[in-house]
Amino acid sequence: MFIWFSLDCPLLEHHHMSSPDEFTPEIHDQENKGEYRFQCPSAGLFQCSITGLVFRMEGEGEVLYRTVHWDRRLLSQNGKRPAGPLFKFTCLKGSVCQLHLPHCEIYSSGGCDFLSVAHVTDDNIEFIPPREITETHIIINISGFSAYGDVKDEDSPIVPIRALVLLFYKPPVVPKTRSILNVLLLPRNVVIREVQEEWKRRNGDKYSYIETNPRCQLTPNKEYELSTDLTDEYIIQPKDAEFVDFESYENYFPTFQLFIQTVVEQVHLLLKDNGGEESVWDRLVWLPASPTDVTSTVSAVSPAAPPANPFTPPGRDFIRRHRMALETRMALLPSLFRSLQDCRVLNDEEREEVDSKSTKTLQKQALLDMVVRKGARAQKHFYQVLKEVDPWLVEDLEEQSD
């Protein structure tokens, strides 16, 4: 069901230069993912403190919204790629006449010239030219509710974007002294709360989100190097890495991992262009002794905890827990593809899309993205197929999580 609105909004000119009133939405659990609820008291401009979305309301109303998965194949067929989260909206009463979607482009770099907004309805997609682009948002007039998200031309020039460096820390478990600091390089317009929730879903309470100033500017596909002031008994992996997650709004994997062999209370981190002298991000980070030493920003806004030991289909749980290992250790065996095609998890066109990726890692990422996007049954079949064609890998991964 869609609720349609006039493209002409009488409030546009009057409020064009006004600043939005910030609100914190109610959060409800929806398919193990937060759904946000905004109860608008009156006409005006209102900004969500969690997602950065801005709504221009014609009057009192109520809006439900959440993030959903992009269909990257559909975007690629139209020469586009994700440039922000895809938000699905439902308006229960009242009306929204304008939507402001956060973007991560640097206005002066010219990257905004290649932005548009995808309007996704079922299996159809249309691309809406912006009414206006500000330093932080793409503005469009609403013509109907379904799903909207920023997209960018695939062949657009590569320019720096506004980005984030997010930290998740696994403290040492007594009597051991080893700890792990995960460093994520992500686009600025990710929903940080959902990054935290995804890490909590995958790892429980093993990792703490470390609050620090995360803002920086990074160039997509450029190599960066992470360094520290620690003198010994540490390892950084990898030594350098490309900023490839500039269009990642779902998985949130670490770009770097810092393994610390001794107990330390603080660490100085520097992120530099590979081979460059100037740092693009430079922070002193205090490390908690245990997860309880950190006030989690997730728990402050999360819905009530689900019942203990909820049933999770084995395939979904397996992929979520071992995604990083699968991307590095899984062999793309012909028998794997053949079995996935036999059980209709994969079709010929999707197989060709996986094969078209330039590296093995990208091929594995594309395959896993396709399986996850198809839901629990597909993930269950994938798990069973992998267990048949590569039983030693599956057994080893499952033993590690016991």
KOLVEXDREN-610606 format. One record per residue: x, y, z of N, C-alpha, C, O in turn. Coordinates in steps of 0.2 Angstrom, whole numbers. Atoms other than C-alpha are relative to their C-alpha. Layout:
> X_Y_Z_X_Y_Z_X_Y_Z_X_Y_Z
...
//
This chain:
> 4_-6_0_0_0_0_4_6_0_9_7_4
> -4_-6_1_7_17_-5_-5_6_2_-11_6_0
> 4_-6_-1_1_34_1_3_6_-4_9_7_-3
> -3_-5_5_3_48_-12_-1_7_2_-6_8_6
> 0_-7_-2_6_66_-10_1_4_-6_4_2_-11
> -1_-5_6_6_81_-21_7_2_0_11_3_6
> -7_-3_0_23_87_-27_1_7_2_6_9_4
> 0_-7_-2_18_105_-23_-1_0_8_-6_-2_10
> 0_0_-8_22_108_-4_-1_7_2_4_11_0
> 1_-7_-1_15_125_2_5_2_5_6_8_6
> -4_-2_-5_28_124_16_7_1_-3_12_4_1
> -7_0_2_44_123_5_3_7_0_8_8_3
> -3_-7_1_47_142_1_0_3_7_5_6_9
> 0_-4_-7_42_148_19_5_-3_4_8_1_8
> -4_3_-5_53_135_28_7_-1_-4_11_-5_-1
> -6_2_3_67_134_15_7_1_3_11_-3_3
> -7_-1_-3_81_142_25_0_-2_8_4_-1_11
> 1_1_-7_74_136_42_5_-7_2_6_-11_-2
> -3_6_-2_84_123_53_-5_-5_3_-10_-3_6
> 5_5_-3_76_107_58_0_-1_7_5_0_10
> 0_2_-7_70_102_75_2_-7_1_0_-11_-3
> -2_6_-1_79_87_81_-5_-4_4_-7_-2_9
> 4_4_-4_69_72_87_4_-7_1_8_-9_-4
> -2_6_-1_74_55_94_-6_-5_-1_-11_-5_3
> 6_5_1_62_41_87_0_-5_5_5_-7_8
> 1_6_-4_55_27_96_2_-6_-5_2_-5_-11
> -3_6_4_63_10_91_-4_-6_2_-5_-8_7
> 4_7_-1_53_-6_88_4_-5_-4_7_-4_-9
> -4_6_4_61_-23_83_-5_-2_-5_-11_-3_-5
> 3_3_6_56_-28_66_5_-4_-4_10_-2_-7
> -5_4_4_64_-43_58_7_0_3_11_0_-1
> -6_-1_-4_78_-42_71_4_6_-2_10_6_-2
> -3_-7_1_81_-24_65_-4_5_2_-10_5_2
> 4_-5_-3_76_-8_72_-4_3_-5_-2_5_-11
> 5_-4_4_61_1_65_-1_6_4_-3_6_10
> 0_-6_-3_60_19_69_-7_3_-1_-10_3_-6
> 6_-3_0_44_28_73_0_8_2_3_9_8
> 0_-7_-1_42_47_72_-8_2_1_-11_2_-4
> 7_-3_-1_26_55_79_1_8_0_4_11_5
> -1_-8_2_26_73_72_-6_4_4_-12_2_2
> 5_-4_-4_17_86_83_-4_5_-4_-9_7_-3
> 3_-6_4_14_99_69_4_0_-6_9_-3_-7
> -3_-1_7_19_105_52_7_3_2_9_6_7
> -7_-2_-1_38_109_50_5_-4_-2_4_-9_-6
> -6_4_3_55_102_47_3_-3_6_5_0_11
> -2_4_-5_61_88_58_6_-5_-2_5_-8_-7
> -6_4_1_78_79_59_1_-6_5_1_-5_11
> -1_6_-5_81_61_66_7_0_2_11_0_-1
> -7_0_-3_95_60_78_4_-6_-1_10_-6_0
> -3_7_1_99_42_74_2_-1_-8_8_-3_-9
> -1_2_7_98_41_55_3_7_-4_6_6_-10
> -2_-6_3_101_60_50_-6_2_-5_-5_7_-8
> 5_-1_5_85_59_39_-4_7_3_-4_8_9
> 4_-6_-1_75_76_38_-7_-1_-3_-7_-3_-9
> 7_0_2_56_76_36_-3_7_0_-3_10_5
> 4_-6_0_46_91_30_-7_-2_0_-10_-5_-4
> 6_3_-1_29_88_37_-5_6_-1_-4_12_0
> 5_-5_2_13_97_31_-5_1_6_-8_6_7
> 4_-1_-6_5_94_48_1_-6_5_6_-9_4
> -1_5_-5_3_82_63_0_-7_-4_-4_-8_-8
> 0_7_3_7_64_58_5_-5_3_8_-4_8
> -4_5_-3_16_48_61_3_-4_-6_0_-5_-11
> -4_4_6_30_39_50_4_-6_3_7_-5_9
> -4_6_-2_38_22_52_5_-1_-6_3_0_-12
> -6_1_5_55_19_43_5_-5_3_6_-5_9
> -6_4_-2_69_7_43_5_-1_-6_3_0_-12
> -4_1_5_84_2_33_-1_-7_-3_-3_-12_1
> 1_7_3_83_-13_20_6_-1_-5_9_4_-6
> -6_1_5_95_-21_8_-1_3_-7_-7_3_-9
> 0_-2_6_99_-14_-8_1_-6_-5_3_-11_-3
> -1_4_5_97_-24_-24_6_2_-5_5_6_-9
> -6_-3_4_115_-21_-31_0_-2_-7_2_2_-12
> 0_2_7_112_-31_-47_-5_5_-4_-3_7_-9
> 4_-4_3_97_-20_-51_3_7_-1_2_10_-6
> -4_-6_1_107_-4_-48_5_0_-5_5_4_-9
> -5_1_5_121_-10_-58_-2_0_-7_1_3_-12
> 3_1_7_110_-14_-73_-2_7_-2_-3_9_-8
> 1_-7_1_106_5_-72_6_5_0_5_11_0
> -6_-4_-1_124_11_-70_0_4_6_4_9_6
> -1_-3_-7_122_15_-52_3_-4_5_3_-10_4
> -2_4_-6_129_10_-35_-3_4_6_-5_10_6
> 3_-4_-6_123_14_-17_5_5_2_11_5_1
> -3_-5_-3_128_30_-10_-2_2_7_-1_8_9
> 3_-1_-6_119_29_6_-5_-6_2_-6_-10_-2
> 5_5_-2_107_17_16_-6_1_-4_-8_6_-7
> 6_0_3_91_12_8_-5_0_5_-6_-5_9
> 5_0_-5_76_17_19_-7_-1_-3_-9_1_-8
> 7_1_2_59_10_18_-5_3_5_-4_3_11
> 4_-4_-4_45_21_24_-7_-2_-1_-9_-5_-6
> 7_1_0_27_19_29_-3_6_4_-1_7_9
> 3_-6_-3_16_34_33_-7_-3_3_-11_-5_-1
> 6_3_-3_2_29_45_-6_5_0_-11_4_-2
> 5_-5_0_-7_46_46_4_7_-1_10_7_1
> -3_-6_1_-3_64_41_4_-1_-6_3_-6_-10
> -4_0_6_9_68_27_7_3_0_8_8_4
> -7_-3_1_27_71_22_0_3_-7_-2_-1_-11
> 0_-3_6_29_83_8_7_0_-3_8_2_-9
> -7_-1_2_48_83_7_5_-5_4_4_-6_10
> -5_4_-4_63_71_12_7_2_-2_8_4_-7
> -7_-1_1_81_75_15_4_-6_2_4_-8_8
> -4_6_-1_93_60_13_7_2_1_10_6_-3
> -8_-2_-1_111_62_21_4_-3_-6_3_-9_-8
> -5_3_4_125_60_9_7_1_3_7_5_8
> -7_-1_-2_144_59_11_5_3_-4_11_3_-3
> -4_-4_4_150_69_-3_3_6_3_0_9_7
> -3_-7_-2_162_84_-1_-3_5_-5_-1_4_-11
> 4_-4_5_151_98_-9_5_3_-5_3_3_-11
> -4_-4_4_166_107_-16_4_-5_-5_7_-2_-10
> -4_5_4_174_91_-24_-4_-1_-7_-1_-4_-12
> 4_1_6_160_90_-38_-3_-7_0_-7_-9_-4
> 4_6_0_154_73_-32_-7_0_0_-10_-5_-2
> 7_-1_0_137_79_-29_-3_0_-7_-9_-1_-7
> 2_0_7_135_81_-48_-3_-6_-2_-6_-7_-7
> 2_6_3_133_63_-50_-5_-4_5_-5_-10_4
> 5_3_-4_120_59_-36_-7_1_-2_-9_5_-6
> 7_0_1_102_55_-38_-3_-4_6_0_-7_10
> 3_4_-5_89_46_-27_-4_-5_-3_-8_-4_-8
> 3_5_3_83_29_-31_-7_-1_4_-7_-1_10
> 7_1_-3_64_26_-28_-2_-7_-2_-3_-9_-7
> 0_7_1_62_7_-26_-7_-2_2_-9_-1_8
> 6_3_-1_45_-1_-27_0_-8_-2_0_-9_-8
> 0_7_2_44_-20_-27_6_-2_-4_12_-1_-2
> -5_1_5_55_-25_-42_2_5_-4_6_5_-9
> 0_-6_5_54_-8_-50_5_5_3_5_6_10
> -4_-5_-3_66_6_-48_0_6_-5_0_5_-11
> -1_-6_4_66_24_-54_5_5_4_6_4_10
> -5_-5_-3_79_38_-51_-2_7_-1_-4_10_-6
> 3_-7_-1_74_55_-45_5_5_0_10_4_4
> -5_-5_0_84_70_-49_-1_4_6_-7_6_8
> 1_-3_-6_87_80_-33_-3_7_-1_-2_10_-6
> 2_-7_0_77_96_-30_5_5_2_6_10_-1
> -6_-4_-2_92_103_-21_5_-5_3_3_-10_6
> -5_4_-4_108_96_-14_4_5_5_7_10_2
> -4_-4_-5_116_104_2_6_-3_1_8_-8_-1
> -6_3_-2_132_101_10_0_-6_3_4_-10_3
> 1_6_-4_125_87_20_-6_-5_-3_-6_-11_-1
> 6_4_1_108_81_12_-2_1_-8_0_6_-11
> 4_0_7_99_77_-5_-7_1_2_-10_-2_6
> 7_-2_-1_82_85_-5_-4_-2_-6_-3_0_-12
> 4_1_5_68_78_-15_-7_1_3_-9_1_9
> 7_-1_-2_49_81_-15_-3_-7_0_-1_-11_-5
> 3_7_-1_39_65_-10_-6_-1_-5_-10_3_-5
> 5_2_4_28_57_-23_-4_-6_2_-9_-8_-1
> 3_7_-2_24_41_-14_5_-3_5_11_-2_5
> -4_4_-5_30_30_0_2_-7_-2_-3_-11_-4
> -2_7_1_40_14_-2_7_1_3_8_1_9
> -7_-1_-3_60_15_-1_3_5_-5_3_5_-11
> -4_-6_3_72_29_-5_7_-1_2_8_-3_8
> -7_0_-2_91_29_-5_4_4_-5_2_5_-11
> -4_-3_4_105_39_-12_4_-5_-4_6_-10_-2
> -4_4_4_114_32_-27_5_5_-4_3_11_-4
> -5_-4_4_129_38_-38_1_-4_-6_1_-10_-7
> -2_3_7_134_35_-56_6_-4_1_11_-2_4
> -6_4_-1_146_20_-57_6_3_-3_12_1_-1
> -6_-3_3_157_29_-69_2_7_2_5_11_-2
> -2_-7_-3_158_45_-59_7_1_2_10_-5_4
> -7_-1_-2_176_52_-56_0_-2_8_-4_-1_12
> -2_2_-7_184_46_-40_2_6_4_8_9_2
> -2_-6_-4_185_60_-27_-1_-2_7_-5_-6_9
> 1_2_-7_187_60_-8_-7_1_2_-11_5_0
> 7_0_-3_171_58_3_1_1_7_6_0_10
> 0_-1_-8_167_62_21_-1_-7_2_-6_-11_0
> 0_7_-2_170_46_30_0_-1_8_1_4_11
> -1_1_-7_171_38_48_5_-6_1_6_-10_-3
> -4_5_-2_183_28_57_-3_-3_7_-3_1_12
> 3_3_-5_174_16_69_4_-5_4_7_-9_0
> -4_4_-4_182_6_83_-4_-5_4_-9_-3_8
> 3_5_-4_176_-10_91_6_-4_3_10_-7_0
> -6_3_-4_187_-18_105_-2_-6_4_-7_-6_7
> 1_6_-4_188_-35_112_5_0_6_11_-2_4
> -4_-1_-5_196_-33_129_3_-7_2_0_-12_0
> -3_7_-2_208_-47_136_-5_-4_5_-8_-1_9
> 3_4_-4_200_-61_145_4_-4_5_8_-8_3
> -5_2_-6_209_-65_162_-1_-8_0_-6_-11_-1
> -7_-3_-1_221_-74_163_4_2_-6_9_4_-6
> -4_-2_6_225_-70_145_1_7_-1_-3_11_3
> -1_-8_1_232_-53_140_-1_2_-7_-1_9_-8
> 1_-2_7_228_-53_121_-6_4_-1_-12_2_2
> 7_-4_2_215_-40_115_1_2_-7_6_1_-11
> 1_-2_7_209_-35_98_-4_6_-1_-9_7_2
> 3_-6_2_205_-18_91_-2_0_-7_3_0_-11
> 2_0_7_195_-18_75_-2_7_-2_-5_11_1
> 1_-6_3_195_-3_64_-3_0_-6_-1_-3_-11
> 5_0_5_181_0_52_1_7_-4_0_12_-1
> 0_-6_4_183_13_38_-7_0_-4_-8_-5_-8
> 7_0_3_165_18_32_-2_7_-2_1_12_0
> 2_-6_2_156_31_23_-4_4_6_-7_1_10
> 3_-4_-5_149_46_34_-7_-1_1_-9_-1_7
> 7_0_-1_131_43_31_-3_-7_2_-9_-9_1
> 3_6_-3_130_25_38_-4_2_6_-3_7_9
> 4_-1_-7_118_23_53_4_-3_5_4_-9_6
> -5_3_-5_131_21_67_-4_-5_5_-1_-10_6
> 3_5_-4_118_13_78_-1_-7_-3_-1_-12_1
> 1_7_4_115_-1_65_6_-3_-1_7_-9_-1
> -6_3_0_133_-4_64_2_-3_7_4_-9_7
> -1_2_-7_134_-6_83_-5_-6_1_-2_-11_4
> 4_6_-1_119_-18_82_2_-6_-4_1_-11_-1
> -3_5_4_126_-28_68_6_-4_4_6_-10_4
> -6_3_-3_142_-31_78_-3_-4_6_0_-9_8
> 2_3_-6_132_-35_94_-4_-7_-2_-3_-12_1
> 4_6_2_121_-48_84_6_-5_-2_5_-11_0
> -5_5_2_137_-56_77_4_-3_6_6_-8_6
> -5_2_-6_148_-56_93_-3_0_7_1_-1_11
> 3_0_-6_136_-54_107_4_6_4_4_12_1
> -3_-5_-4_145_-44_121_7_0_0_11_3_5
> -7_0_0_162_-48_117_4_6_-2_10_7_0
> -3_-6_3_166_-32_108_-4_7_3_-10_7_3
> 2_-6_-3_164_-14_115_1_5_-6_6_5_-9
> -1_-6_5_161_1_103_3_6_4_1_8_9
> -4_-5_-3_174_14_107_-2_7_-2_-1_8_-8
> 2_-7_2_168_32_107_6_4_-1_10_5_4
> -5_-5_1_180_44_99_-2_4_-6_-8_3_-9
> 2_-4_6_179_57_85_2_-4_-6_8_-5_-8
> -1_5_5_177_46_70_1_4_-7_2_0_-12
> 1_-4_7_176_60_56_7_1_-3_12_2_0
> -6_-1_4_189_61_42_-3_0_-7_-9_-1_-9
> 1_0_7_190_62_23_4_-6_-3_10_-6_-2
> -4_6_3_195_46_13_-2_0_-7_-8_2_-10
> 1_0_8_196_43_-6_-1_-8_-1_3_-12_0
> 2_7_2_187_27_-12_6_-3_-4_9_0_-9
> -5_4_3_199_13_-18_7_2_1_12_-1_-2
> -7_-2_-2_214_22_-11_3_-4_5_-1_-6_10
> -3_4_-6_226_12_0_2_5_6_5_10_5
> -1_-3_-6_228_17_18_4_-4_4_4_-10_4
> -4_4_-5_240_12_32_-1_2_7_-2_8_8
> 2_-2_-7_236_11_50_7_-2_4_10_-7_3
> -6_1_-4_250_13_63_-2_2_7_-7_5_8
> 1_-1_-7_252_15_82_6_2_3_12_1_1
> -6_-2_-4_264_21_95_2_-6_5_7_-5_8
> -2_6_-4_265_4_103_7_-2_-3_8_-2_-9
> -7_2_3_283_-2_102_1_-7_-1_6_-9_-5
> -1_8_1_282_-21_103_-6_-3_2_-11_-1_5
> 6_4_-2_270_-35_106_-6_2_-3_-11_2_1
> 7_-2_4_257_-30_93_1_-2_-7_6_-2_-10
> 0_2_8_252_-35_75_-6_4_-3_-11_4_0
> 5_-3_4_242_-25_63_-1_-3_-6_4_-4_-10
> 2_3_6_233_-34_49_-6_3_-3_-11_5_0
> -6_0_4_233_-30_35_5_6_1_3_10_4
> -4_-6_0_248_-19_33_-3_6_-3_-2_12_0
> 3_-6_3_239_-8_21_-7_-3_-3_-7_-9_-5
> 7_2_3_221_-9_14_-3_6_-4_-2_12_-2
> 4_-5_4_210_0_1_-6_1_4_-9_-3_7
> 7_-2_-2_195_10_6_-5_-3_-5_-7_1_-9
> 5_3_4_183_-2_-2_-7_0_2_-12_-2_-1
> 7_0_-3_168_0_10_-3_6_-1_-8_8_3
> 4_-7_1_163_17_3_-7_-1_-2_-11_4_-2
> 7_1_2_147_9_-3_-3_-6_4_-8_-9_2
> 2_5_-4_145_-3_11_-5_2_5_-3_7_9
> 5_-2_-5_129_-1_21_-4_-6_3_-10_-5_5
> 4_6_-3_125_-18_27_5_-5_4_3_-7_9
> -4_5_-3_140_-29_32_5_2_6_5_-1_11
> -4_-3_-6_152_-18_42_6_-4_2_6_-6_8
> -6_4_-2_168_-28_42_6_4_1_6_10_-1
> -5_-4_-1_184_-22_49_5_1_-6_6_-4_-10
> -5_-1_5_197_-14_37_7_-2_3_11_-5_-1
> -6_2_-4_211_-16_50_-2_-4_6_-7_-2_9
> 0_3_-6_214_-27_65_6_1_4_12_-1_1
> -6_-1_-4_226_-22_79_0_-5_6_-4_-5_10
> 0_5_-6_231_-37_90_5_2_5_11_3_3
> -5_-2_-5_239_-32_106_1_-6_5_-3_-9_8
> -1_6_-4_248_-45_116_1_1_7_1_-3_11
> -1_-2_-8_250_-35_133_-6_4_1_-10_7_-3
> 6_-4_-2_237_-26_143_2_7_0_7_9_3
> -1_-8_1_237_-7_138_-6_4_2_-12_1_1
> 5_-4_-2_226_7_144_-2_5_-6_-8_7_-6
> 1_-5_5_228_18_129_4_-2_-6_9_-5_-5
> -4_1_6_234_18_111_-1_6_-5_-6_8_-5
> 0_-5_4_238_31_99_0_-2_-7_4_-6_-10
> 1_3_7_232_27_81_0_6_-5_-2_11_-4
> 0_-5_5_236_36_65_-2_-4_-7_1_-10_-8
> 1_2_6_229_33_48_3_4_-6_1_10_-6
> -3_-4_5_239_38_33_-1_-3_-7_-3_-9_-8
> -1_3_7_239_37_14_6_-4_0_11_-3_3
> -6_5_1_250_22_9_5_4_-3_5_6_-9
> -6_-3_3_267_30_7_0_7_2_5_11_0
> 0_-7_-2_261_47_13_3_2_6_4_-2_11
> -2_-2_-7_267_58_27_-5_3_4_-5_2_10
> 6_-3_-4_251_67_32_-5_-5_2_-7_-10_-2
> 5_4_-2_239_58_43_-7_3_-2_-8_9_-2
> 6_-2_1_221_58_38_-5_-1_6_-10_2_6
> 4_1_-6_215_53_55_5_-2_6_9_-6_5
> -5_1_-5_225_54_71_-4_1_7_-6_6_9
> 4_0_-6_217_49_88_4_-3_6_7_-8_5
> -2_4_-6_222_44_106_-6_-3_3_-11_0_4
> 5_4_-2_211_30_111_1_-3_7_6_-7_8
> 0_4_-7_207_24_129_-3_-6_-1_-9_-7_-3
> 3_6_0_204_6_130_-3_-3_6_1_-3_12
> 3_3_-6_192_-2_143_3_-6_2_5_-10_-2
> -3_6_-3_198_-16_154_-5_-6_-1_-3_-11_-2
> 5_5_1_181_-25_151_-6_3_-4_-6_10_-4
> 6_-3_3_165_-22_141_-4_4_4_-8_8_2
> 5_-4_-5_156_-16_157_3_7_1_0_11_4
> -3_-7_-1_168_-1_157_-2_5_-5_-1_11_-4
> 2_-5_5_160_6_142_-8_0_0_-11_-5_1
> 7_-2_0_143_14_142_-3_-1_-8_-1_3_-12
> 2_2_7_135_6_126_-5_5_-3_-10_5_1
> 5_-4_3_126_18_115_-5_-4_-3_-11_-1_-5
> 5_5_3_117_3_108_-6_-1_5_-11_0_4
> 4_2_-5_109_-2_124_-5_6_2_-10_5_4
> 4_-6_-2_103_16_127_-6_1_-4_-11_4_-2
> 5_-1_5_92_16_112_-3_-7_-3_-8_-6_-7
> 2_7_2_89_-3_109_-7_-2_3_-9_0_8
> 6_3_-3_72_-11_111_1_-5_5_7_-7_6
> -1_5_-6_69_-24_125_3_-6_-3_2_-8_-9
> -4_6_3_80_-39_123_-5_-6_-2_-10_-6_1
> 5_6_2_72_-54_114_1_-6_5_5_-6_9
> 0_6_-5_68_-70_123_7_-4_-1_10_-4_-6
> -6_4_0_83_-81_128_0_-5_-6_-5_-9_-7
> -1_6_4_90_-93_115_-6_0_-6_-9_-6_-7
> 5_0_5_78_-88_100_3_-5_-5_9_-5_-6
> -2_4_5_78_-100_86_3_4_-6_0_8_-9
> -3_-3_5_90_-95_72_2_-6_-5_5_-10_-4
> -2_5_5_91_-105_55_7_-1_0_11_4_0
> -7_1_-1_108_-114_55_4_4_-6_9_6_-5
> -4_-3_5_113_-106_38_1_7_1_6_10_1
> -1_-7_-1_109_-88_43_5_1_6_9_6_5
> -4_-1_-5_118_-90_59_8_-2_-2_12_2_0
> -7_1_3_133_-98_50_3_5_-4_9_7_-2
> -2_-5_4_135_-85_38_2_7_4_7_10_3
> -1_-6_-4_133_-71_50_6_0_5_10_4_5
> -6_1_-4_146_-78_62_7_-1_-3_12_2_-1
> -6_2_4_159_-83_49_1_4_-6_5_2_-10
> 0_-4_6_157_-70_36_7_2_-2_9_1_-8
> -7_-2_1_175_-63_37_4_-6_-2_8_-6_-7
> -4_6_2_182_-81_37_-2_-3_-7_3_-5_-11
> 2_2_7_172_-86_22_2_4_-6_4_1_-11
> -3_-5_5_178_-71_12_7_-2_-1_9_0_-7
> -7_1_1_196_-76_15_1_-8_-2_6_-9_-5
> -1_7_0_195_-95_16_-4_-5_-4_-2_-10_-7
> 4_4_4_181_-102_6_3_0_-7_4_5_-10
> -2_1_7_186_-109_-11_-6_0_-4_-11_-3_-3
> 6_-1_5_175_-105_-26_0_-6_-4_2_-6_-10
> -1_6_3_174_-123_-31_-6_-1_-5_-11_1_-4
> 6_1_5_164_-128_-47_-6_-4_3_-11_-2_1
> 5_4_-3_155_-141_-37_-5_5_5_-11_3_6
> 4_-4_-4_149_-127_-25_-5_4_-4_-11_4_-3
> 4_-4_4_142_-116_-39_-6_-5_-3_-12_-3_-4
> 5_5_3_134_-132_-47_-6_-2_4_-11_-2_2
> 5_2_-4_125_-137_-32_-4_6_2_-10_4_3
> 4_-5_-1_119_-120_-28_-5_2_-6_-11_4_-5
> 4_-1_6_112_-119_-46_-5_-5_0_-11_-4_-2
> 5_5_0_104_-136_-44_-6_1_5_-11_-1_3
> 6_-1_-4_94_-131_-29_-3_7_0_-6_10_4
> 3_-6_2_90_-114_-37_1_6_5_-2_11_5
> -2_-6_-4_99_-103_-24_3_5_-5_3_11_-4
> -4_-5_5_109_-96_-39_-2_-2_-7_-3_-8_-9
> 2_1_7_104_-94_-57_6_2_-5_11_4_-2
> -5_-1_5_115_-93_-73_2_7_0_8_9_0
> -1_-7_0_114_-74_-73_4_2_6_9_6_6
> -4_-2_-6_120_-72_-55_7_-3_0_11_0_3
> -7_3_1_134_-85_-58_4_4_-4_10_5_-2
> -4_-4_4_140_-74_-72_2_7_4_8_9_3
> -2_-6_-3_139_-59_-61_6_-1_5_10_3_6
> -6_2_-4_150_-67_-48_6_-1_-3_11_2_-1
> -6_1_4_162_-72_-61_3_6_-2_9_6_-4
> -2_-6_4_163_-55_-68_4_5_5_8_9_3
> -4_-4_-5_171_-48_-51_7_-1_-1_10_-6_-3
> -7_0_2_189_-43_-53_5_-4_4_10_-6_2
> -4_4_-4_196_-53_-38_-4_-5_4_-10_-5_4
> 3_6_-4_192_-69_-28_-4_3_6_-9_1_7
> 4_-2_-6_187_-59_-13_-6_4_-2_-11_3_1
> 6_-3_2_175_-48_-22_-5_-5_-3_-11_-4_-2
> 4_5_2_168_-64_-30_-4_-3_6_-10_-4_6
> 3_4_-6_165_-72_-13_-5_5_3_-10_3_6
> 5_-5_-3_157_-55_-6_-6_0_-4_-11_0_-1
> 6_0_4_145_-55_-21_-4_-6_1_-10_-5_1
> 4_6_-1_140_-73_-19_-3_0_7_-9_-2_7
> 3_0_-7_137_-71_0_-5_5_0_-10_4_3
> 5_-5_0_128_-55_-3_-7_-3_-3_-12_-1_-1
> 6_3_3_116_-64_-15_-4_-5_4_-10_-5_5
> 3_5_-4_113_-78_-3_-4_3_6_-9_1_7
> 3_-3_-6_110_-67_12_-7_4_-2_-12_4_1
> 6_-4_2_98_-56_2_-6_-4_-2_-12_-2_-2
> 6_4_2_87_-71_-3_-3_-3_6_-8_-7_5
> 4_2_-6_83_-75_15_2_-7_3_7_-10_1
> -3_5_-4_84_-89_27_0_-7_-3_5_-11_-2
> -1_7_3_80_-104_16_6_0_-5_9_-6_-5
> -6_0_5_93_-99_3_6_-1_5_11_-5_3
> -6_0_-5_106_-97_18_0_-7_2_6_-10_3
> 0_7_-2_101_-114_24_3_-5_-5_7_-9_-4
> -3_4_5_104_-122_7_7_1_-1_11_-4_-2
> -7_-2_1_120_-113_5_5_-4_6_10_-7_4
> -4_3_-5_126_-120_22_1_-7_-1_6_-10_0
> 0_7_2_121_-138_17_5_-1_-5_8_-6_-5
> -5_1_5_130_-136_1_7_0_1_11_-4_0
> -7_-1_-2_146_-130_8_2_-5_4_8_-7_4
> -2_5_-4_146_-143_21_1_-7_-4_5_-11_-2
> -1_6_4_145_-156_7_6_1_-4_10_-4_-4
> -5_0_4_158_-149_-4_7_2_3_12_1_1
> -6_-2_-4_170_-142_9_-1_-1_8_-1_3_12
> 1_1_-7_167_-151_26_5_2_5_3_4_10
> -6_-2_-4_184_-148_33_-1_8_2_0_9_8
> 1_-7_-2_181_-129_32_-6_1_5_-5_5_10
> 6_-2_-4_164_-129_39_1_-3_8_-1_0_12
> -1_3_-7_169_-141_54_5_5_4_4_6_10
> -5_-4_-4_184_-130_58_-3_7_2_-2_9_8
> 3_-6_-2_174_-114_58_-5_-1_6_-5_3_10
> 5_2_-5_160_-122_69_4_-1_6_2_0_12
> -4_1_-6_174_-128_81_2_6_3_2_7_9
> -2_-6_-3_180_-111_83_-5_4_4_-3_8_8
> 6_-4_-3_163_-104_88_-3_-3_6_-7_-1_9
> 3_3_-6_160_-117_101_3_3_6_1_0_12
//
